[in-house]
Amino acid sequence: MFYWLLKWVLLGPLLRMVFRPRVEGAENVPEEGPAILASNHLSYADWLFMPLTLTRRVTFVAKAEYFTTPGIKGWLQKRFFSGAGQVPIDRSSGSAAEGALMSAKKVLDAGELFGIYPEGTRSHDGRLYRGKTGVARLALEMKVPVIPIAVVGTDVVAPPGKKFGSFTRPLVRFGKPLDFSRYEGLENDRYILRSITDEIMYEIMQLSGQEYVDMYASKAKVLDKETARRAAAEARARTAEDGTPGDPESPELKAS
């Protein structure tokens, strides 16, 4: 109930009025029955704008901590996230990845739409990164179609690392459903899972127009931070060698 209150009365009308999000291909989403909505992930605002363009409920998984924090703050947090279409990761499996899949299966078993970001984390530079194979395993085990989605412009509205950005009209583009029933029974074949995931990511790339990088986003973030750290260290070393102000051996400081 709170989900629909947020979507149609409290938050949704405000977002529609201010940002006027555009949508293409919404007819590719079935009017009933389970399906996986696999999207690129540019911003924390993605999960707000994508469901806003559909009449059906879309459910994502979220950290269990959002639902277990004690006190008034925890209660409000739980109400907001559950009302916004989030369900906690099922920790009974002992693994966050397995727990996310278990939670997803419950959503699909109920005949609902499940939203997932195959990259696993937000893109830090606007490029599209390698997808994780959980989406493929989920599609095969649950025997449901995968609908590729591109959300464009949310990284302008809410850039990574910032709470607010600048104004633009986000675009949500839905691709045609992908049917992987030809691989039924092969959900434990890692080569099949990789092939399916790559096919999904290719369709997302075609819809979004993003540059594709065949590397996991989490690894790319670490490498970029390491590259930036080395560049800063080299810059400091060059500054020291040149004897610029601030270096204890600088001629200017010695003469003062």
C-alpha positions as CSV (number, residue, x, y, z in Angstrom):
1,M,0.0,0.0,0.0
2,F,2.8,2.4,1.0
3,Y,4.5,1.6,-2.4
4,W,1.6,2.9,-4.3
5,L,1.2,5.9,-2.0
6,L,4.8,6.9,-2.7
7,K,4.5,6.3,-6.4
8,W,1.2,8.0,-7.1
9,V,0.7,10.5,-4.3
10,L,3.8,11.5,-2.4
11,L,7.1,11.1,-4.4
12,G,6.1,10.1,-7.9
13,P,4.1,13.2,-8.8
14,L,6.9,15.5,-7.6
15,L,9.5,13.6,-9.7
16,R,7.3,13.6,-12.7
17,M,6.6,17.4,-12.4
18,V,10.2,18.4,-11.8
19,F,12.1,16.0,-14.1
20,R,9.5,14.9,-16.6
21,P,11.1,11.5,-17.3
22,R,10.8,10.1,-20.8
23,V,10.1,6.5,-21.6
24,E,10.5,4.3,-24.6
25,G,9.5,0.7,-25.1
26,A,7.3,0.3,-22.0
27,E,5.1,-2.0,-24.0
28,N,7.9,-4.6,-23.8
29,V,7.2,-5.1,-20.1
30,P,4.4,-7.7,-19.7
31,E,1.2,-6.5,-18.1
32,E,1.2,-9.5,-15.8
33,G,3.5,-12.4,-14.8
34,P,7.1,-12.6,-13.6
35,A,10.0,-11.0,-15.4
36,I,13.5,-9.7,-14.7
37,L,14.2,-6.1,-15.4
38,A,18.0,-5.9,-16.0
39,S,19.3,-2.3,-16.1
40,N,22.5,-0.3,-16.3
41,H,23.4,1.6,-13.2
42,L,24.6,5.2,-13.4
43,S,23.2,6.7,-10.2
44,Y,21.4,6.0,-7.0
45,A,18.4,7.7,-8.6
46,D,18.0,4.8,-11.1
47,W,15.7,2.9,-8.8
48,L,13.4,5.9,-8.5
49,F,13.0,6.8,-12.2
50,M,12.8,3.3,-13.8
51,P,9.8,2.1,-11.7
52,L,8.2,5.5,-12.1
53,T,7.7,4.8,-15.8
54,L,5.7,1.6,-15.3
55,T,2.2,0.9,-13.9
56,R,3.4,-2.3,-12.3
57,R,5.4,-2.6,-9.1
58,V,9.1,-3.3,-9.4
59,T,11.0,-4.8,-6.5
60,F,14.8,-4.7,-5.9
61,V,16.9,-6.2,-3.1
62,A,18.6,-4.0,-0.6
63,K,21.0,-4.5,2.3
64,A,19.3,-6.2,5.3
65,E,20.7,-3.5,7.5
66,Y,18.1,-1.1,6.0
67,F,15.4,-3.2,7.6
68,T,17.0,-4.1,10.9
69,T,18.2,-0.8,12.3
70,P,16.7,-0.3,15.8
71,G,14.8,2.8,17.0
72,I,12.6,5.4,15.4
73,K,15.2,6.0,12.6
74,G,15.3,2.3,11.8
75,W,11.5,2.1,11.7
76,L,11.2,5.0,9.3
77,Q,14.1,3.6,7.2
78,K,12.4,0.2,7.0
79,R,9.1,1.8,6.0
80,F,10.6,3.9,3.3
81,F,12.7,1.2,1.7
82,S,9.9,-1.4,1.8
83,G,7.4,1.2,0.5
84,A,9.8,2.1,-2.3
85,G,9.9,-1.5,-3.6
86,Q,12.9,-2.8,-1.8
87,V,13.2,-6.2,0.0
88,P,16.0,-7.3,2.3
89,I,18.6,-9.8,1.2
90,D,17.8,-13.2,2.6
91,R,20.8,-13.8,5.0
92,S,19.7,-17.4,5.8
93,S,22.0,-18.6,3.0
94,G,25.1,-17.2,4.7
95,S,26.2,-15.5,1.5
96,A,25.0,-12.0,0.3
97,A,25.0,-13.1,-3.3
98,E,23.0,-16.3,-2.6
99,G,20.8,-14.3,-0.3
100,A,20.0,-11.8,-3.0
101,L,19.0,-14.6,-5.4
102,M,16.8,-16.2,-2.7
103,S,15.0,-12.9,-2.2
104,A,14.6,-12.4,-5.9
105,K,13.1,-15.9,-6.4
106,K,10.4,-15.1,-3.8
107,V,9.5,-11.9,-5.8
108,L,9.4,-13.9,-9.1
109,D,7.5,-16.7,-7.5
110,A,4.8,-14.2,-6.6
111,G,4.5,-13.3,-10.3
112,E,6.0,-9.9,-9.9
113,L,8.7,-7.8,-11.6
114,F,12.2,-8.0,-10.2
115,G,14.7,-5.3,-10.9
116,I,18.5,-6.0,-11.0
117,Y,21.7,-4.2,-11.9
118,P,24.0,-6.9,-13.4
119,E,27.0,-4.7,-13.0
120,G,26.6,-5.1,-9.2
121,T,27.5,-1.5,-8.4
122,R,27.1,2.0,-9.9
123,S,29.4,3.0,-12.8
124,H,31.8,5.6,-11.5
125,D,32.7,7.0,-15.0
126,G,29.6,6.5,-17.1
127,R,30.8,3.4,-18.9
128,L,29.0,0.1,-18.9
129,Y,30.9,-2.7,-17.2
130,R,30.9,-6.5,-17.3
131,G,27.8,-8.1,-15.8
132,K,27.8,-10.7,-13.0
133,T,26.2,-14.0,-13.9
134,G,23.6,-14.0,-11.1
135,V,21.0,-12.5,-13.5
136,A,21.5,-15.5,-15.9
137,R,21.2,-18.1,-13.2
138,L,18.1,-16.4,-11.9
139,A,16.5,-16.3,-15.4
140,L,17.2,-20.0,-16.0
141,E,16.2,-21.3,-12.6
142,M,12.9,-19.3,-12.6
143,K,12.2,-19.7,-16.3
144,V,11.4,-16.1,-16.8
145,P,12.2,-13.6,-19.5
146,V,14.8,-10.8,-19.1
147,I,14.0,-7.3,-20.2
148,P,17.1,-5.2,-20.9
149,I,16.8,-1.6,-19.8
150,A,18.9,1.6,-20.3
151,V,18.4,4.5,-17.9
152,V,20.0,7.6,-19.4
153,G,20.7,11.0,-17.6
154,T,20.4,10.0,-14.0
155,D,24.1,10.5,-13.6
156,V,23.5,14.1,-14.4
157,V,20.6,14.4,-11.9
158,A,22.5,12.6,-9.2
159,P,26.2,12.1,-10.1
160,P,28.2,9.4,-8.3
161,G,29.7,10.8,-5.1
162,K,27.3,13.7,-4.9
163,K,23.8,14.2,-3.5
164,F,22.7,16.7,-6.2
165,G,23.6,17.4,-9.8
166,S,22.0,19.5,-12.5
167,F,18.7,19.3,-14.3
168,T,17.9,17.0,-17.2
169,R,15.1,14.8,-18.4
170,P,16.0,11.2,-17.6
171,L,15.2,8.6,-20.3
172,V,14.2,5.0,-19.5
173,R,14.4,2.7,-22.5
174,F,13.0,-0.8,-22.4
175,G,14.3,-3.4,-24.8
176,K,12.5,-6.5,-26.1
177,P,12.2,-9.4,-23.7
178,L,15.1,-12.0,-24.0
179,D,14.1,-15.6,-23.9
180,F,16.7,-18.1,-22.7
181,S,14.5,-21.2,-22.5
182,R,16.8,-22.9,-25.0
183,Y,19.3,-23.2,-22.2
184,E,16.9,-24.9,-19.7
185,G,18.7,-27.2,-17.4
186,L,22.1,-25.6,-17.9
187,E,21.9,-23.1,-15.0
188,N,25.1,-24.7,-13.4
189,D,27.2,-24.4,-16.6
190,R,29.4,-21.3,-16.0
191,Y,30.1,-20.9,-19.7
192,I,26.4,-20.8,-20.5
193,L,25.8,-18.3,-17.7
194,R,28.6,-16.1,-19.0
195,S,27.2,-16.3,-22.5
196,I,23.7,-15.3,-21.4
197,T,25.0,-12.5,-19.2
198,D,27.1,-11.1,-22.0
199,E,24.1,-11.2,-24.3
200,I,22.1,-9.2,-21.7
201,M,24.9,-6.6,-21.3
202,Y,25.2,-6.3,-25.1
203,E,21.5,-5.4,-25.4
204,I,21.9,-2.9,-22.5
205,M,24.8,-1.4,-24.3
206,Q,22.8,-1.0,-27.5
207,L,20.0,0.7,-25.6
208,S,22.2,3.0,-23.6
209,G,24.9,3.9,-26.1
210,Q,27.5,3.5,-23.3
211,E,31.1,2.4,-24.0
212,Y,31.5,-1.2,-22.8
213,V,34.4,-2.3,-20.6
214,D,35.0,-6.0,-20.2
215,M,35.9,-5.7,-16.5
216,Y,33.9,-5.7,-13.4
217,A,33.0,-2.2,-12.2
218,S,34.2,-2.9,-8.7
219,K,37.7,-3.8,-10.0
220,A,37.7,-0.8,-12.3
221,K,37.0,1.5,-9.4
222,V,40.0,0.1,-7.4
223,L,42.3,0.3,-10.4
224,D,41.3,3.9,-11.0
225,K,41.9,4.9,-7.4
226,E,45.3,3.2,-7.5
227,T,46.1,5.0,-10.8
228,A,45.1,8.4,-9.2
229,R,47.2,7.6,-6.1
230,R,50.2,6.8,-8.2
231,A,49.8,10.0,-10.3
232,A,49.5,12.1,-7.2
233,A,52.7,10.5,-5.7
234,E,54.6,11.1,-9.0
235,A,53.4,14.7,-9.0
236,R,54.7,15.2,-5.5
237,A,58.0,13.6,-6.4
238,R,58.4,15.9,-9.5
239,T,57.5,18.9,-7.3
240,A,60.2,17.9,-4.8
241,E,62.8,17.4,-7.6
242,D,62.0,20.8,-9.2
243,G,62.6,22.6,-5.9
244,T,59.2,24.4,-6.0
245,P,58.0,26.3,-2.9
246,G,56.8,23.9,-0.3
247,D,59.8,21.6,-0.7
248,P,62.2,21.8,2.3
249,E,65.1,21.8,-0.2
250,S,63.6,24.6,-2.3
251,P,66.1,27.4,-3.0
252,E,63.4,29.9,-2.3
253,L,62.9,28.6,1.2
254,K,66.7,28.3,1.8
255,A,67.2,32.0,0.9
256,S,64.4,33.2,3.1
